[in-house]
Amino acid sequence: MTEQRIPTILFLCVHNAGRSQMGAAYARQLGGTRVIVYSAGTAPGETLNPAVVAAMAEVGLDITDQSPRALTSAMALESDVIITMGCGDACPVYPGKRYLDWALDDPKGQPVEVVRSIRDDVKQRVQLLLGELLD
């Protein structure tokens, strides 16, 4: 029997304070030990978006232990799939990597009522991705 490699996912946006943090939290929750998850930004913010933290807490996911992180080449090179979220040309391209660009509204400055719909969209996309990677 051959040992199956654990897939690695990188969630990437500009500030790493909202969408990419939601994606990473869902991938960790739903994928467990079957996936390796990175979350980063090309220009990380100082803190997480409070509305994102609140929206995730509503569904039982506490992300207060996370903080915006800068993208490193090592993260990208180790990743099997790189999910970009609204960073356009700010996200570097690493040859040979699989990219998915998720067109999601930016939760920055949005009330939690708006962030909930973004959160739910992110969850659905993560579920589909994990279904593809882990089945």
N, CA, C and O atoms as CSV, one atom per row, in Angstrom:
chain,resi,resn,atom,element,x,y,z
A,1,MET,N,N,0.849,-1.175,0.000
A,1,MET,CA,C,0.000,0.000,0.000
A,1,MET,C,C,0.901,1.246,0.000
A,1,MET,O,O,1.841,1.343,0.788
A,2,THR,N,N,0.598,2.189,-0.891
A,2,THR,CA,C,1.390,3.414,-0.938
A,2,THR,C,C,0.818,4.432,0.035
A,2,THR,O,O,-0.393,4.546,0.223
A,3,GLU,N,N,1.731,5.159,0.639
A,3,GLU,CA,C,1.314,6.182,1.587
A,3,GLU,C,C,0.855,7.410,0.816
A,3,GLU,O,O,1.556,7.900,-0.070
A,4,GLN,N,N,-0.337,7.904,1.166
A,4,GLN,CA,C,-0.877,9.059,0.475
A,4,GLN,C,C,-0.351,10.343,1.109
A,4,GLN,O,O,-0.335,10.489,2.331
A,5,ARG,N,N,0.072,11.256,0.266
A,5,ARG,CA,C,0.600,12.544,0.713
A,5,ARG,C,C,-0.537,13.426,1.208
A,5,ARG,O,O,-1.618,13.442,0.619
A,6,ILE,N,N,-0.293,14.153,2.282
A,6,ILE,CA,C,-1.294,15.069,2.817
A,6,ILE,C,C,-1.276,16.348,1.982
A,6,ILE,O,O,-0.232,16.990,1.861
A,7,PRO,N,N,-2.436,16.731,1.395
A,7,PRO,CA,C,-2.451,17.955,0.586
A,7,PRO,C,C,-2.275,19.209,1.443
A,7,PRO,O,O,-2.714,19.273,2.591
A,8,THR,N,N,-1.623,20.196,0.846
A,8,THR,CA,C,-1.375,21.468,1.507
A,8,THR,C,C,-2.102,22.573,0.751
A,8,THR,O,O,-2.006,22.674,-0.472
A,9,ILE,N,N,-2.837,23.407,1.506
A,9,ILE,CA,C,-3.615,24.497,0.927
A,9,ILE,C,C,-3.108,25.814,1.502
A,9,ILE,O,O,-2.884,25.927,2.707
A,10,LEU,N,N,-2.930,26.797,0.643
A,10,LEU,CA,C,-2.569,28.153,1.061
A,10,LEU,C,C,-3.726,29.081,0.715
A,10,LEU,O,O,-4.119,29.191,-0.446
A,11,PHE,N,N,-4.269,29.749,1.734
A,11,PHE,CA,C,-5.300,30.765,1.541
A,11,PHE,C,C,-4.597,32.117,1.558
A,11,PHE,O,O,-3.958,32.480,2.545
A,12,LEU,N,N,-4.719,32.858,0.463
A,12,LEU,CA,C,-3.924,34.062,0.271
A,12,LEU,C,C,-4.793,35.256,-0.110
A,12,LEU,O,O,-5.583,35.185,-1.051
A,13,CYS,N,N,-4.639,36.349,0.627
A,13,CYS,CA,C,-5.272,37.613,0.262
A,13,CYS,C,C,-4.298,38.734,0.602
A,13,CYS,O,O,-3.146,38.471,0.947
A,14,VAL,N,N,-4.747,39.969,0.508
A,14,VAL,CA,C,-3.821,41.081,0.727
A,14,VAL,C,C,-3.481,41.237,2.210
A,14,VAL,O,O,-2.310,41.184,2.586
A,15,HIS,N,N,-4.492,41.427,3.048
A,15,HIS,CA,C,-4.241,41.756,4.448
A,15,HIS,C,C,-4.242,40.561,5.396
A,15,HIS,O,O,-3.805,40.687,6.540
A,16,ASN,N,N,-4.722,39.413,4.946
A,16,ASN,CA,C,-4.784,38.207,5.778
A,16,ASN,C,C,-5.509,38.488,7.092
A,16,ASN,O,O,-5.113,38.015,8.158
A,17,ALA,N,N,-6.571,39.263,6.985
A,17,ALA,CA,C,-7.324,39.648,8.177
A,17,ALA,C,C,-8.782,39.205,8.114
A,17,ALA,O,O,-9.524,39.377,9.082
A,18,GLY,N,N,-9.202,38.632,6.977
A,18,GLY,CA,C,-10.604,38.289,6.810
A,18,GLY,C,C,-10.835,37.005,6.038
A,18,GLY,O,O,-10.886,35.921,6.619
A,19,ARG,N,N,-10.975,37.131,4.723
A,19,ARG,CA,C,-11.344,35.983,3.882
A,19,ARG,C,C,-10.384,34.810,4.014
A,19,ARG,O,O,-10.817,33.669,4.181
A,20,SER,N,N,-9.094,35.077,3.940
A,20,SER,CA,C,-8.128,33.975,4.013
A,20,SER,C,C,-8.135,33.324,5.393
A,20,SER,O,O,-7.907,32.119,5.510
A,21,GLN,N,N,-8.392,34.101,6.429
A,21,GLN,CA,C,-8.490,33.537,7.778
A,21,GLN,C,C,-9.730,32.648,7.900
A,21,GLN,O,O,-9.682,31.596,8.537
A,22,MET,N,N,-10.840,33.071,7.289
A,22,MET,CA,C,-12.049,32.242,7.318
A,22,MET,C,C,-11.809,30.924,6.574
A,22,MET,O,O,-12.170,29.852,7.059
A,23,GLY,N,N,-11.198,31.021,5.402
A,23,GLY,CA,C,-10.922,29.816,4.623
A,23,GLY,C,C,-10.038,28.841,5.376
A,23,GLY,O,O,-10.295,27.638,5.394
A,24,ALA,N,N,-8.997,29.369,5.994
A,24,ALA,CA,C,-8.078,28.519,6.749
A,24,ALA,C,C,-8.777,27.872,7.940
A,24,ALA,O,O,-8.566,26.693,8.222
A,25,ALA,N,N,-9.602,28.639,8.633
A,25,ALA,CA,C,-10.308,28.095,9.803
A,25,ALA,C,C,-11.238,26.956,9.398
A,25,ALA,O,O,-11.286,25.923,10.065
A,26,TYR,N,N,-11.970,27.142,8.314
A,26,TYR,CA,C,-12.854,26.071,7.853
A,26,TYR,C,C,-12.062,24.862,7.364
A,26,TYR,O,O,-12.451,23.723,7.624
A,27,ALA,N,N,-10.966,25.094,6.666
A,27,ALA,CA,C,-10.161,23.961,6.180
A,27,ALA,C,C,-9.595,23.170,7.348
A,27,ALA,O,O,-9.545,21.940,7.303
A,28,ARG,N,N,-9.171,23.864,8.385
A,28,ARG,CA,C,-8.647,23.161,9.569
A,28,ARG,C,C,-9.752,22.376,10.263
A,28,ARG,O,O,-9.551,21.230,10.665
A,29,GLN,N,N,-10.918,22.998,10.402
A,29,GLN,CA,C,-12.025,22.336,11.086
A,29,GLN,C,C,-12.525,21.125,10.289
A,29,GLN,O,O,-12.691,20.036,10.840
A,30,LEU,N,N,-12.757,21.324,9.009
A,30,LEU,CA,C,-13.373,20.285,8.188
A,30,LEU,C,C,-12.373,19.243,7.688
A,30,LEU,O,O,-12.736,18.088,7.465
A,31,GLY,N,N,-11.115,19.651,7.512
A,31,GLY,CA,C,-10.102,18.736,7.006
A,31,GLY,C,C,-9.322,18.023,8.095
A,31,GLY,O,O,-8.758,16.952,7.873
A,32,GLY,N,N,-9.298,18.630,9.273
A,32,GLY,CA,C,-8.579,18.020,10.390
A,32,GLY,C,C,-7.134,17.728,10.046
A,32,GLY,O,O,-6.436,18.570,9.480
A,33,THR,N,N,-6.694,16.541,10.388
A,33,THR,CA,C,-5.311,16.148,10.140
A,33,THR,C,C,-5.076,15.659,8.711
A,33,THR,O,O,-3.961,15.277,8.355
A,34,ARG,N,N,-6.122,15.672,7.903
A,34,ARG,CA,C,-6.000,15.206,6.521
A,34,ARG,C,C,-5.471,16.271,5.573
A,34,ARG,O,O,-5.191,15.985,4.409
A,35,VAL,N,N,-5.330,17.528,6.075
A,35,VAL,CA,C,-4.787,18.616,5.257
A,35,VAL,C,C,-3.820,19.457,6.081
A,35,VAL,O,O,-3.898,19.507,7.308
A,36,ILE,N,N,-2.919,20.107,5.381
A,36,ILE,CA,C,-2.042,21.108,5.984
A,36,ILE,C,C,-2.528,22.446,5.443
A,36,ILE,O,O,-2.770,22.591,4.244
A,37,VAL,N,N,-2.668,23.417,6.331
A,37,VAL,CA,C,-3.281,24.692,5.948
A,37,VAL,C,C,-2.367,25.856,6.299
A,37,VAL,O,O,-1.855,25.955,7.414
A,38,TYR,N,N,-2.176,26.738,5.320
A,38,TYR,CA,C,-1.486,28.003,5.530
A,38,TYR,C,C,-2.444,29.138,5.199
A,38,TYR,O,O,-3.340,28.991,4.368
A,39,SER,N,N,-2.244,30.255,5.852
A,39,SER,CA,C,-3.013,31.463,5.581
A,39,SER,C,C,-2.037,32.616,5.626
A,39,SER,O,O,-1.261,32.734,6.574
A,40,ALA,N,N,-2.061,33.486,4.597
A,40,ALA,CA,C,-1.087,34.571,4.542
A,40,ALA,C,C,-1.618,35.724,3.707
A,40,ALA,O,O,-2.632,35.615,3.017
A,41,GLY,N,N,-0.892,36.835,3.797
A,41,GLY,CA,C,-1.231,38.014,3.018
A,41,GLY,C,C,-0.003,38.615,2.370
A,41,GLY,O,O,1.121,38.430,2.837
A,42,THR,N,N,-0.235,39.341,1.283
A,42,THR,CA,C,0.876,39.996,0.603
A,42,THR,C,C,1.266,41.292,1.312
A,42,THR,O,O,2.405,41.745,1.196
A,43,ALA,N,N,0.330,41.885,2.040
A,43,ALA,CA,C,0.589,43.083,2.853
A,43,ALA,C,C,-0.246,42.945,4.122
A,43,ALA,O,O,-1.261,43.625,4.274
A,44,PRO,N,N,0.178,42.065,5.038
A,44,PRO,CA,C,-0.651,41.732,6.198
A,44,PRO,C,C,-1.042,42.942,7.034
A,44,PRO,O,O,-0.257,43.869,7.234
A,45,GLY,N,N,-2.277,42.903,7.515
A,45,GLY,CA,C,-2.763,43.955,8.398
A,45,GLY,C,C,-2.203,43.774,9.802
A,45,GLY,O,O,-1.424,42.859,10.068
A,46,GLU,N,N,-2.612,44.656,10.680
A,46,GLU,CA,C,-2.148,44.608,12.070
A,46,GLU,C,C,-2.917,43.572,12.887
A,46,GLU,O,O,-2.343,42.864,13.715
A,47,THR,N,N,-4.235,43.496,12.640
A,47,THR,CA,C,-5.103,42.615,13.426
A,47,THR,C,C,-6.163,41.997,12.529
A,47,THR,O,O,-6.366,42.424,11.392
A,48,LEU,N,N,-6.829,40.989,13.059
A,48,LEU,CA,C,-7.945,40.392,12.336
A,48,LEU,C,C,-9.124,41.356,12.300
A,48,LEU,O,O,-9.281,42.195,13.187
A,49,ASN,N,N,-9.941,41.229,11.277
A,49,ASN,CA,C,-11.157,42.017,11.144
A,49,ASN,C,C,-12.132,41.599,12.251
A,49,ASN,O,O,-12.508,40.429,12.315
A,50,PRO,N,N,-12.549,42.520,13.119
A,50,PRO,CA,C,-13.430,42.155,14.235
A,50,PRO,C,C,-14.759,41.542,13.796
A,50,PRO,O,O,-15.288,40.666,14.479
A,51,ALA,N,N,-15.302,41.991,12.667
A,51,ALA,CA,C,-16.562,41.417,12.171
A,51,ALA,C,C,-16.363,39.977,11.715
A,51,ALA,O,O,-17.263,39.149,11.851
A,52,VAL,N,N,-15.189,39.679,11.177
A,52,VAL,CA,C,-14.864,38.305,10.775
A,52,VAL,C,C,-14.736,37.420,12.010
A,52,VAL,O,O,-15.260,36.307,12.037
A,53,VAL,N,N,-14.047,37.912,13.021
A,53,VAL,CA,C,-13.900,37.165,14.276
A,53,VAL,C,C,-15.277,36.869,14.859
A,53,VAL,O,O,-15.535,35.747,15.295
A,54,ALA,N,N,-16.169,37.872,14.872
A,54,ALA,CA,C,-17.512,37.697,15.422
A,54,ALA,C,C,-18.330,36.703,14.603
A,54,ALA,O,O,-19.011,35.845,15.166
A,55,ALA,N,N,-18.266,36.815,13.281
A,55,ALA,CA,C,-19.032,35.912,12.413
A,55,ALA,C,C,-18.561,34.465,12.561
A,55,ALA,O,O,-19.377,33.543,12.550
A,56,MET,N,N,-17.270,34.269,12.697
A,56,MET,CA,C,-16.745,32.907,12.869
A,56,MET,C,C,-17.124,32.356,14.239
A,56,MET,O,O,-17.413,31.167,14.371
A,57,ALA,N,N,-17.125,33.215,15.261
A,57,ALA,CA,C,-17.516,32.771,16.606
A,57,ALA,C,C,-18.970,32.302,16.617
A,57,ALA,O,O,-19.326,31.394,17.368
A,58,GLU,N,N,-19.799,32.913,15.793
A,58,GLU,CA,C,-21.217,32.512,15.712
A,58,GLU,C,C,-21.385,31.065,15.277
A,58,GLU,O,O,-22.375,30.423,15.626
A,59,VAL,N,N,-20.430,30.549,14.523
A,59,VAL,CA,C,-20.512,29.155,14.054
A,59,VAL,C,C,-19.540,28.255,14.825
A,59,VAL,O,O,-19.212,27.153,14.385
A,60,GLY,N,N,-19.090,28.745,15.975
A,60,GLY,CA,C,-18.271,27.915,16.853
A,60,GLY,C,C,-16.796,27.852,16.508
A,60,GLY,O,O,-16.084,26.977,17.003
A,61,LEU,N,N,-16.325,28.761,15.671
A,61,LEU,CA,C,-14.904,28.771,15.315
A,61,LEU,C,C,-14.239,30.003,15.919
A,61,LEU,O,O,-14.512,31.133,15.513
A,62,ASP,N,N,-13.372,29.770,16.884
A,62,ASP,CA,C,-12.642,30.839,17.553
A,62,ASP,C,C,-11.320,31.045,16.821
A,62,ASP,O,O,-10.439,30.186,16.853
A,63,ILE,N,N,-11.194,32.190,16.164
A,63,ILE,CA,C,-9.957,32.475,15.423
A,63,ILE,C,C,-9.132,33.558,16.110
A,63,ILE,O,O,-8.229,34.132,15.500
A,64,THR,N,N,-9.436,33.839,17.370
A,64,THR,CA,C,-8.726,34.901,18.079
A,64,THR,C,C,-7.249,34.572,18.313
A,64,THR,O,O,-6.458,35.463,18.625
A,65,ASP,N,N,-6.875,33.304,18.164
A,65,ASP,CA,C,-5.466,32.939,18.338
A,65,ASP,C,C,-4.657,33.127,17.049
A,65,ASP,O,O,-3.452,32.877,17.027
A,66,GLN,N,N,-5.318,33.563,15.986
A,66,GLN,CA,C,-4.652,33.780,14.703
A,66,GLN,C,C,-4.286,35.254,14.568
A,66,GLN,O,O,-4.861,36.113,15.236
A,67,SER,N,N,-3.328,35.531,13.699
A,67,SER,CA,C,-2.971,36.919,13.400
A,67,SER,C,C,-2.504,36.973,11.950
A,67,SER,O,O,-2.029,35.979,11.403
A,68,PRO,N,N,-2.645,38.142,11.336
A,68,PRO,CA,C,-2.191,38.271,9.950
A,68,PRO,C,C,-0.708,37.923,9.817
A,68,PRO,O,O,0.122,38.335,10.627
A,69,ARG,N,N,-0.404,37.156,8.776
A,69,ARG,CA,C,0.971,36.716,8.524
A,69,ARG,C,C,1.367,37.079,7.099
A,69,ARG,O,O,0.531,37.126,6.196
A,70,ALA,N,N,2.635,37.329,6.920
A,70,ALA,CA,C,3.167,37.627,5.591
A,70,ALA,C,C,3.399,36.328,4.819
A,70,ALA,O,O,3.833,35.318,5.374
A,71,LEU,N,N,3.099,36.390,3.544
A,71,LEU,CA,C,3.381,35.269,2.650
A,71,LEU,C,C,4.877,35.031,2.581
A,71,LEU,O,O,5.664,35.973,2.475
A,72,THR,N,N,5.264,33.761,2.641
A,72,THR,CA,C,6.665,33.405,2.401
A,72,THR,C,C,6.713,32.489,1.184
A,72,THR,O,O,5.745,31.796,0.871
A,73,SER,N,N,7.837,32.498,0.517
A,73,SER,CA,C,7.995,31.594,-0.628
A,73,SER,C,C,7.854,30.141,-0.202
A,73,SER,O,O,7.319,29.325,-0.952
A,74,ALA,N,N,8.328,29.810,0.996
A,74,ALA,CA,C,8.237,28.433,1.487
A,74,ALA,C,C,6.776,27.978,1.564
A,74,ALA,O,O,6.453,26.861,1.160
A,75,MET,N,N,5.901,28.833,2.077
A,75,MET,CA,C,4.476,28.470,2.146
A,75,MET,C,C,3.943,28.139,0.760
A,75,MET,O,O,3.297,27.112,0.553
A,76,ALA,N,N,4.226,29.022,-0.176
A,76,ALA,CA,C,3.709,28.829,-1.530
A,76,ALA,C,C,4.300,27.589,-2.184
A,76,ALA,O,O,3.587,26.817,-2.826
A,77,LEU,N,N,5.597,27.403,-2.020
A,77,LEU,CA,C,6.245,26.268,-2.670
A,77,LEU,C,C,5.800,24.926,-2.092
A,77,LEU,O,O,5.806,23.917,-2.798
A,78,GLU,N,N,5.416,24.902,-0.818
A,78,GLU,CA,C,4.946,23.668,-0.187
A,78,GLU,C,C,3.484,23.367,-0.505
A,78,GLU,O,O,3.018,22.251,-0.276
A,79,SER,N,N,2.764,24.346,-1.029
A,79,SER,CA,C,1.329,24.201,-1.225
A,79,SER,C,C,0.982,23.492,-2.527
A,79,SER,O,O,1.611,23.703,-3.564
A,80,ASP,N,N,-0.032,22.650,-2.439
A,80,ASP,CA,C,-0.563,21.982,-3.624
A,80,ASP,C,C,-1.582,22.864,-4.333
A,80,ASP,O,O,-1.677,22.866,-5.560
A,81,VAL,N,N,-2.340,23.610,-3.539
A,81,VAL,CA,C,-3.359,24.507,-4.070
A,81,VAL,C,C,-3.202,25.861,-3.384
A,81,VAL,O,O,-3.084,25.940,-2.161
A,82,ILE,N,N,-3.203,26.924,-4.189
A,82,ILE,CA,C,-3.144,28.281,-3.661
A,82,ILE,C,C,-4.462,28.957,-3.998
A,82,ILE,O,O,-4.811,29.127,-5.167
A,83,ILE,N,N,-5.182,29.335,-2.964
A,83,ILE,CA,C,-6.465,30.002,-3.121
A,83,ILE,C,C,-6.231,31.498,-2.968
A,83,ILE,O,O,-5.862,31.962,-1.890
A,84,THR,N,N,-6.442,32.251,-4.038
A,84,THR,CA,C,-6.318,33.703,-3.949
A,84,THR,C,C,-7.711,34.300,-3.762
A,84,THR,O,O,-8.700,33.823,-4.317
A,85,MET,N,N,-7.746,35.360,-2.960
A,85,MET,CA,C,-9.020,35.987,-2.605
A,85,MET,C,C,-8.894,37.491,-2.711
A,85,MET,O,O,-8.576,38.164,-1.730
A,86,GLY,N,N,-9.137,38.012,-3.879
A,86,GLY,CA,C,-9.185,39.450,-4.052
A,86,GLY,C,C,-7.856,40.166,-4.042
A,86,GLY,O,O,-7.815,41.371,-3.795
A,87,CYS,N,N,-6.765,39.463,-4.303
A,87,CYS,CA,C,-5.492,40.187,-4.274
A,87,CYS,C,C,-4.999,40.562,-5.659
A,87,CYS,O,O,-4.001,41.273,-5.782
A,88,GLY,N,N,-5.667,40.107,-6.694
A,88,GLY,CA,C,-5.319,40.514,-8.051
A,88,GLY,C,C,-3.834,40.397,-8.339
A,88,GLY,O,O,-3.229,39.351,-8.101
A,89,ASP,N,N,-3.248,41.467,-8.850
A,89,ASP,CA,C,-1.834,41.470,-9.209
A,89,ASP,C,C,-0.900,41.477,-8.010
A,89,ASP,O,O,0.305,41.273,-8.162
A,90,ALA,N,N,-1.446,41.713,-6.810
A,90,ALA,CA,C,-0.615,41.737,-5.604
A,90,ALA,C,C,-0.155,40.338,-5.197
A,90,ALA,O,O,0.812,40.196,-4.447
A,91,CYS,N,N,-0.841,39.309,-5.686
A,91,CYS,CA,C,-0.464,37.934,-5.352
A,91,CYS,C,C,0.563,37.426,-6.363
A,91,CYS,O,O,0.294,37.408,-7.565
A,92,PRO,N,N,1.727,37.016,-5.886
A,92,PRO,CA,C,2.734,36.487,-6.805
A,92,PRO,C,C,2.305,35.136,-7.370
A,92,PRO,O,O,1.504,34.419,-6.771
A,93,VAL,N,N,2.848,34.811,-8.517
A,93,VAL,CA,C,2.541,33.535,-9.158
A,93,VAL,C,C,3.766,32.634,-9.051
A,93,VAL,O,O,4.879,33.024,-9.405
A,94,TYR,N,N,3.539,31.438,-8.562
A,94,TYR,CA,C,4.598,30.442,-8.464
A,94,TYR,C,C,4.342,29.390,-9.537
A,94,TYR,O,O,3.324,28.698,-9.493
A,95,PRO,N,N,5.244,29.262,-10.493
A,95,PRO,CA,C,5.038,28.314,-11.589
A,95,PRO,C,C,4.808,26.890,-11.084
A,95,PRO,O,O,5.410,26.451,-10.105
A,96,GLY,N,N,3.934,26.198,-11.772
A,96,GLY,CA,C,3.667,24.801,-11.452
A,96,GLY,C,C,2.676,24.589,-10.323
A,96,GLY,O,O,2.388,23.448,-9.962
A,97,LYS,N,N,2.153,25.658,-9.763
A,97,LYS,CA,C,1.192,25.538,-8.671
A,97,LYS,C,C,-0.229,25.656,-9.212
A,97,LYS,O,O,-0.483,26.363,-10.188
A,98,ARG,N,N,-1.132,24.962,-8.571
A,98,ARG,CA,C,-2.548,25.063,-8.939
A,98,ARG,C,C,-3.148,26.254,-8.196
A,98,ARG,O,O,-3.059,26.350,-6.972
A,99,TYR,N,N,-3.752,27.148,-8.948
A,99,TYR,CA,C,-4.374,28.336,-8.377
A,99,TYR,C,C,-5.883,28.283,-8.557
A,99,TYR,O,O,-6.385,27.860,-9.598
A,100,LEU,N,N,-6.590,28.715,-7.536
A,100,LEU,CA,C,-8.019,28.957,-7.618
A,100,LEU,C,C,-8.236,30.379,-7.129
A,100,LEU,O,O,-7.810,30.730,-6.029
A,101,ASP,N,N,-8.894,31.198,-7.936
A,101,ASP,CA,C,-9.191,32.566,-7.520
A,101,ASP,C,C,-10.653,32.613,-7.107
A,101,ASP,O,O,-11.556,32.464,-7.931
A,102,TRP,N,N,-10.867,32.822,-5.824
A,102,TRP,CA,C,-12.227,32.892,-5.298
A,102,TRP,C,C,-12.648,34.348,-5.238
A,102,TRP,O,O,-12.135,35.125,-4.432
A,103,ALA,N,N,-13.589,34.710,-6.100
A,103,ALA,CA,C,-14.114,36.075,-6.133
A,103,ALA,C,C,-15.105,36.232,-4.980
A,103,ALA,O,O,-16.264,35.829,-5.071
A,104,LEU,N,N,-14.621,36.818,-3.913
A,104,LEU,CA,C,-15.428,37.026,-2.707
A,104,LEU,C,C,-15.398,38.499,-2.344
A,104,LEU,O,O,-14.375,39.165,-2.503
A,105,ASP,N,N,-16.522,39.008,-1.855
A,105,ASP,CA,C,-16.541,40.394,-1.381
A,105,ASP,C,C,-15.564,40.554,-0.228
A,105,ASP,O,O,-15.341,39.623,0.546
A,106,ASP,N,N,-14.988,41.734,-0.121
A,106,ASP,CA,C,-14.056,42.037,0.958
A,106,ASP,C,C,-14.858,42.380,2.213
A,106,ASP,O,O,-15.700,43.277,2.174
A,107,PRO,N,N,-14.613,41.687,3.321
A,107,PRO,CA,C,-15.350,41.983,4.547
A,107,PRO,C,C,-14.882,43.264,5.250
A,107,PRO,O,O,-15.499,43.692,6.226
A,108,LYS,N,N,-13.806,43.871,4.766
A,108,LYS,CA,C,-13.271,45.072,5.419
A,108,LYS,C,C,-14.328,46.176,5.456
A,108,LYS,O,O,-14.887,46.563,4.430
A,109,GLY,N,N,-14.583,46.668,6.663
A,109,GLY,CA,C,-15.529,47.757,6.841
A,109,GLY,C,C,-16.992,47.363,6.762
A,109,GLY,O,O,-17.878,48.214,6.843
A,110,GLN,N,N,-17.242,46.066,6.603
A,110,GLN,CA,C,-18.629,45.586,6.486
A,110,GLN,C,C,-19.168,45.187,7.857
A,110,GLN,O,O,-18.416,44.732,8.718
A,111,PRO,N,N,-20.482,45.361,8.054
A,111,PRO,CA,C,-21.079,44.895,9.310
A,111,PRO,C,C,-21.141,43.373,9.329
A,111,PRO,O,O,-21.062,42.727,8.283
A,112,VAL,N,N,-21.279,42.813,10.505
A,112,VAL,CA,C,-21.288,41.358,10.653
A,112,VAL,C,C,-22.409,40.723,9.825
A,112,VAL,O,O,-22.272,39.578,9.392
A,113,GLU,N,N,-23.496,41.429,9.601
A,113,GLU,CA,C,-24.600,40.886,8.790
A,113,GLU,C,C,-24.127,40.570,7.372
A,113,GLU,O,O,-24.539,39.566,6.792
A,114,VAL,N,N,-23.275,41.412,6.818
A,114,VAL,CA,C,-22.724,41.188,5.477
A,114,VAL,C,C,-21.647,40.110,5.525
A,114,VAL,O,O,-21.561,39.261,4.638
A,115,VAL,N,N,-20.832,40.155,6.566
A,115,VAL,CA,C,-19.736,39.190,6.705
A,115,VAL,C,C,-20.278,37.764,6.812
A,115,VAL,O,O,-19.619,36.826,6.365
A,116,ARG,N,N,-21.443,37.585,7.385
A,116,ARG,CA,C,-22.032,36.239,7.493
A,116,ARG,C,C,-22.200,35.583,6.123
A,116,ARG,O,O,-21.913,34.397,5.967
A,117,SER,N,N,-22.658,36.341,5.139
A,117,SER,CA,C,-22.858,35.744,3.812
A,117,SER,C,C,-21.516,35.394,3.172
A,117,SER,O,O,-21.407,34.386,2.473
A,118,ILE,N,N,-20.491,36.222,3.407
A,118,ILE,CA,C,-19.144,35.911,2.901
A,118,ILE,C,C,-18.639,34.642,3.587
A,118,ILE,O,O,-18.098,33.748,2.936
A,119,ARG,N,N,-18.821,34.574,4.891
A,119,ARG,CA,C,-18.405,33.396,5.688
A,119,ARG,C,C,-19.052,32.124,5.138
A,119,ARG,O,O,-18.382,31.108,4.952
A,120,ASP,N,N,-20.346,32.188,4.883
A,120,ASP,CA,C,-21.063,31.006,4.403
A,120,ASP,C,C,-20.605,30.601,3.006
A,120,ASP,O,O,-20.544,29.412,2.696
A,121,ASP,N,N,-20.283,31.575,2.165
A,121,ASP,CA,C,-19.759,31.302,0.830
A,121,ASP,C,C,-18.392,30.630,0.937
A,121,ASP,O,O,-18.113,29.663,0.228
A,122,VAL,N,N,-17.546,31.144,1.821
A,122,VAL,CA,C,-16.213,30.559,2.032
A,122,VAL,C,C,-16.354,29.106,2.486
A,122,VAL,O,O,-15.651,28.230,1.983
A,123,LYS,N,N,-17.253,28.847,3.429
A,123,LYS,CA,C,-17.431,27.476,3.924
A,123,LYS,C,C,-17.824,26.536,2.796
A,123,LYS,O,O,-17.279,25.439,2.679
A,124,GLN,N,N,-18.763,26.961,1.971
A,124,GLN,CA,C,-19.215,26.111,0.862
A,124,GLN,C,C,-18.065,25.799,-0.097
A,124,GLN,O,O,-17.918,24.665,-0.552
A,125,ARG,N,N,-17.258,26.805,-0.398
A,125,ARG,CA,C,-16.129,26.599,-1.310
A,125,ARG,C,C,-15.079,25.667,-0.695
A,125,ARG,O,O,-14.514,24.820,-1.388
A,126,VAL,N,N,-14.824,25.826,0.599
A,126,VAL,CA,C,-13.864,24.956,1.283
A,126,VAL,C,C,-14.373,23.518,1.281
A,126,VAL,O,O,-13.602,22.589,1.042
A,127,GLN,N,N,-15.651,23.329,1.541
A,127,GLN,CA,C,-16.219,21.974,1.528
A,127,GLN,C,C,-16.035,21.321,0.165
A,127,GLN,O,O,-15.664,20.150,0.086
A,128,LEU,N,N,-16.290,22.058,-0.904
A,128,LEU,CA,C,-16.115,21.517,-2.258
A,128,LEU,C,C,-14.655,21.184,-2.528
A,128,LEU,O,O,-14.348,20.129,-3.084
A,129,LEU,N,N,-13.754,22.080,-2.137
A,129,LEU,CA,C,-12.327,21.840,-2.347
A,129,LEU,C,C,-11.853,20.615,-1.583
A,129,LEU,O,O,-11.136,19.778,-2.132
A,130,LEU,N,N,-12.244,20.503,-0.328
A,130,LEU,CA,C,-11.825,19.343,0.471
A,130,LEU,C,C,-12.415,18.061,-0.095
A,130,LEU,O,O,-11.754,17.022,-0.096
A,131,GLY,N,N,-13.647,18.122,-0.576
A,131,GLY,CA,C,-14.248,16.946,-1.204
A,131,GLY,C,C,-13.424,16.463,-2.393
A,131,GLY,O,O,-13.278,15.262,-2.621
A,132,GLU,N,N,-12.893,17.418,-3.142
A,132,GLU,CA,C,-12.062,17.084,-4.300
A,132,GLU,C,C,-10.689,16.561,-3.882
A,132,GLU,O,O,-10.200,15.579,-4.441
A,133,LEU,N,N,-10.070,17.216,-2.902
A,133,LEU,CA,C,-8.716,16.846,-2.503
A,133,LEU,C,C,-8.647,15.567,-1.679
A,133,LEU,O,O,-7.654,14.843,-1.739
A,134,LEU,N,N,-9.684,15.288,-0.917
A,134,LEU,CA,C,-9.603,14.185,0.056
A,134,LEU,C,C,-10.354,12.935,-0.374
A,134,LEU,O,O,-10.265,11.908,0.299
A,135,ASP,N,N,-11.077,12.994,-1.458
A,135,ASP,CA,C,-11.815,11.788,-1.886
A,135,ASP,C,C,-11.039,10.975,-2.892
A,135,ASP,O,O,-11.519,9.937,-3.349
